[in-house]
Amino acid sequence: MLAERIRKKLDKKKIPHENSSIGDHVTLSFGIGSVIPDKIVKPESLIKLADTALYVAKGNGRNCIEINN
């Protein structure tokens, strides 16, 4: 919910994104990962989940949020 509020606030500002081949204003894409912590799960696993989700968000047209758990 927090990521979506941040994304919407920035989107409303319509900050020009000059020289961009993607869009005319700045947007945010978020990749969120979640795991149930235990002694086996390494921090790198959480980072990988979030990174994978971010690239899914970008692939889905950007300016969105993807959650990977």
C-alpha contacts under 8 A as a table, 3 or more apart, distances in Angstrom:
res1	aa1	res2	aa2	distance
1	M	4	E	5.18
1	M	5	R	6.30
2	L	5	R	5.15
2	L	6	I	6.29
3	A	6	I	5.16
3	A	7	R	6.07
3	A	30	F	7.08
3	A	65	I	7.48
4	E	7	R	4.98
4	E	8	K	6.09
4	E	64	C	7.94
4	E	65	I	7.15
5	R	8	K	5.23
5	R	9	K	6.16
6	I	9	K	5.20
6	I	10	L	6.32
7	R	10	L	5.41
7	R	11	D	6.13
7	R	27	T	7.24
7	R	28	L	5.72
7	R	29	S	7.61
7	R	63	N	7.29
7	R	64	C	7.59
8	K	11	D	4.98
8	K	12	K	6.16
9	K	12	K	5.33
9	K	13	K	6.73
10	L	13	K	5.29
10	L	14	K	7.08
10	L	15	I	7.77
10	L	26	V	7.72
10	L	27	T	6.79
10	L	28	L	7.58
11	D	14	K	5.55
11	D	15	I	7.79
11	D	26	V	7.27
11	D	27	T	5.95
11	D	28	L	7.88
14	K	25	H	5.46
14	K	26	V	6.77
15	I	25	H	5.16
15	I	26	V	5.51
16	P	24	D	5.96
16	P	25	H	4.29
16	P	26	V	6.26
17	H	20	S	5.86
17	H	23	G	6.90
17	H	24	D	5.21
17	H	25	H	4.36
17	H	26	V	5.28
18	E	24	D	6.63
18	E	25	H	7.54
20	S	23	G	5.98
20	S	24	D	6.78
23	G	26	V	7.36
27	T	62	R	7.55
27	T	63	N	5.29
28	L	62	R	7.21
28	L	63	N	4.95
28	L	64	C	6.91
29	S	54	L	6.62
29	S	57	A	6.08
29	S	58	K	6.47
29	S	62	R	5.56
29	S	63	N	4.73
29	S	64	C	4.98
29	S	65	I	5.79
30	F	53	A	7.57
30	F	54	L	5.48
30	F	57	A	6.79
30	F	63	N	7.94
30	F	64	C	6.43
30	F	65	I	4.67
30	F	66	E	6.36
31	G	49	L	7.99
31	G	50	A	4.77
31	G	51	D	6.07
31	G	52	T	7.10
31	G	53	A	4.33
31	G	54	L	3.65
31	G	55	Y	7.35
31	G	56	V	7.84
31	G	57	A	6.75
31	G	65	I	6.04
31	G	66	E	5.19
31	G	67	I	6.07
31	G	68	N	7.56
32	I	49	L	7.25
32	I	50	A	4.58
32	I	51	D	7.81
32	I	53	A	6.16
32	I	54	L	7.20
32	I	65	I	7.50
32	I	66	E	6.20
32	I	67	I	4.68
32	I	68	N	6.10
33	G	46	L	5.78
33	G	47	I	7.10
33	G	48	K	7.88
33	G	49	L	4.82
33	G	50	A	4.18
33	G	51	D	7.93
33	G	53	A	7.06
33	G	67	I	5.82
33	G	68	N	4.81
33	G	69	N	5.54
34	S	46	L	6.38
34	S	49	L	7.33
34	S	50	A	7.80
34	S	67	I	7.79
34	S	68	N	6.54
34	S	69	N	4.79
35	V	46	L	6.63
35	V	69	N	5.97
37	P	41	V	6.35
38	D	41	V	5.71
39	K	42	K	7.84
41	V	45	S	6.70
42	K	45	S	5.48
42	K	46	L	7.32
43	P	46	L	5.37
43	P	47	I	6.53
44	E	47	I	5.00
44	E	48	K	6.08
45	S	48	K	5.11
45	S	49	L	6.28
46	L	49	L	5.14
46	L	50	A	6.30
47	I	50	A	5.15
47	I	51	D	6.04
48	K	51	D	5.02
48	K	52	T	6.03
49	L	52	T	5.22
49	L	53	A	6.19
49	L	68	N	5.75
49	L	69	N	6.90
50	A	53	A	5.05
50	A	54	L	6.13
50	A	67	I	7.45
50	A	68	N	6.57
51	D	54	L	5.03
51	D	55	Y	6.47
52	T	55	Y	5.35
52	T	56	V	6.40
52	T	68	N	7.56
53	A	56	V	5.02
53	A	57	A	6.22
53	A	66	E	5.25
53	A	67	I	5.85
53	A	68	N	5.57
54	L	57	A	5.04
54	L	58	K	6.28
54	L	65	I	7.58
54	L	66	E	6.54
55	Y	58	K	4.97
55	Y	59	G	6.00
56	V	59	G	4.94
56	V	60	N	6.09
56	V	66	E	6.77
57	A	60	N	5.07
57	A	61	G	6.84
57	A	62	R	5.56
57	A	63	N	7.48
57	A	64	C	5.78
57	A	65	I	5.84
57	A	66	E	5.44
58	K	61	G	5.54
58	K	62	R	4.20
58	K	63	N	7.46
58	K	64	C	7.69
59	G	62	R	6.60
60	N	64	C	7.83
61	G	64	C	7.66
